């Protein structure tokens, strides 16, 4: 199965999906709005490139 194509913005978010960054962390690092980050995370999830993981009391993101 070929790898899905990703945009520059999606790639920027994907790099931060390392089980350490919350949505707020990603917003601070990229300068993007919460809506924009949530949209990009949703797109990456639909492309089966990431999943959300509960770590303690926060949700972080992990590349698959």
C-alpha positions in Angstrom: 0.0 0.0 0.0 1.6 3.4 -1.0 2.3 6.0 1.6 -0.4 8.7 1.8 0.7 12.1 0.5 1.1 14.7 3.2 1.3 18.5 3.0 4.0 20.7 4.5 1.7 21.6 7.4 0.8 18.0 8.0 4.5 17.1 8.0 5.2 19.8 10.6 2.6 18.4 12.9 3.6 14.8 12.3 7.2 15.6 13.5 5.7 16.6 16.9 3.7 13.4 17.3 6.2 11.8 19.6 4.2 10.9 22.6 5.4 14.1 24.3 3.3 16.9 22.8 -0.3 17.9 23.6 -2.4 20.1 21.3 -1.3 23.2 23.4 2.3 22.2 22.9 1.9 21.8 19.2 0.1 25.2 19.0 3.1 26.9 20.8 5.7 25.2 18.6 4.0 25.8 15.3 2.2 29.1 15.9 -1.0 27.6 14.6 -4.5 28.1 16.1 -6.2 25.3 18.1 -8.7 24.8 15.3 -5.9 24.5 12.7 -4.0 22.0 14.8 -7.1 19.9 15.6 -7.9 19.8 11.9 -4.4 18.7 10.9 -4.4 16.0 13.6 -7.8 14.8 12.4 -6.4 14.6 8.8 -3.3 12.7 10.0 -5.5 10.3 12.0 -7.7 9.6 8.9 -4.6 8.9 6.9 -3.7 6.4 9.7 -0.4 8.1 10.4 -1.0 9.0 14.1 -3.1 8.1 17.1 -3.9 9.8 20.3 -2.6 8.3 23.5 -3.7 9.1 27.1 -0.6 9.7 29.2 -1.6 10.4 32.8 -4.0 13.3 32.8 -3.2 14.5 29.2 -3.6 13.4 25.7 -0.6 13.3 23.4 -0.1 12.1 19.9 2.0 9.2 18.5 3.1 8.3 15.0 2.0 4.9 13.9 
